[in-house]
Amino acid sequence: VVALIYLGRLKSCLPHQSKGVEFDTPYKMFIAAVVLASKFIEDSNSIVQSVHKFVSPLYSPREVNEMERSFLAVVKYNLFVNLIEVDQFIKYKDYLEFAL
């Protein structure tokens, strides 16, 4: 849920008609959101290591780190998510549009 909230924040920070240059831009944004949410929520690296292992055939650890840095720059390092935001997301998830 936190990663999806991050994607919503990312979308709100981008110009309305912006599109990624590469075909895999949405996937890169999703990977970055999952890794950042995992790092922010948990102290252990187990999920992050699993994500790195899962995407390693496609992206190197360096590329994943670059995705994270780019994501952080766009959202201006705004990663804190409070329980009200989570509750709102869960309550209204059917009405949200994530056409990234």
C-alpha positions, 0 to 999 in steps of 0.5 A, spaced: 500 500 500 505 504 501 508 503 494 502 505 491 501 511 495 508 513 493 506 512 486 500 517 487 505 522 489 510 521 484 504 522 479 502 528 482 509 531 482 510 530 474 507 534 469 500 532 466 502 529 459 509 527 461 511 520 459 517 516 460 522 515 454 523 508 455 518 503 454 519 500 461 519 506 465 512 504 469 516 498 471 522 502 473 517 507 477 514 501 480 520 497 482 523 504 485 516 505 489 517 497 492 524 498 494 523 505 497 517 503 501 520 496 503 526 500 506 522 506 509 518 501 513 522 495 515 529 495 518 531 489 515 534 488 507 530 481 506 525 484 502 530 489 498 534 483 497 528 479 494 526 485 489 534 485 487 534 478 486 527 478 482 529 484 477 537 482 477 536 479 470 533 485 467 536 491 471 543 491 475 543 493 482 546 500 480 540 501 475 535 499 481 539 504 485 539 510 480 531 508 479 531 510 487 535 516 486 531 519 481 524 517 484 526 520 491 528 527 487 521 527 483 518 526 490 523 531 494 524 525 499 517 525 501 516 518 504 513 519 510 506 516 510 501 516 516 496 511 518 490 516 515 493 516 508 493 508 508 486 508 511 484 513 505 487 509 500 484 503 502 477 506 503 478 509 496 482 505 492 476 503 487 476 510 485 483 511 484 486 512 477 494 509 476 494 510 469 502 511 469 
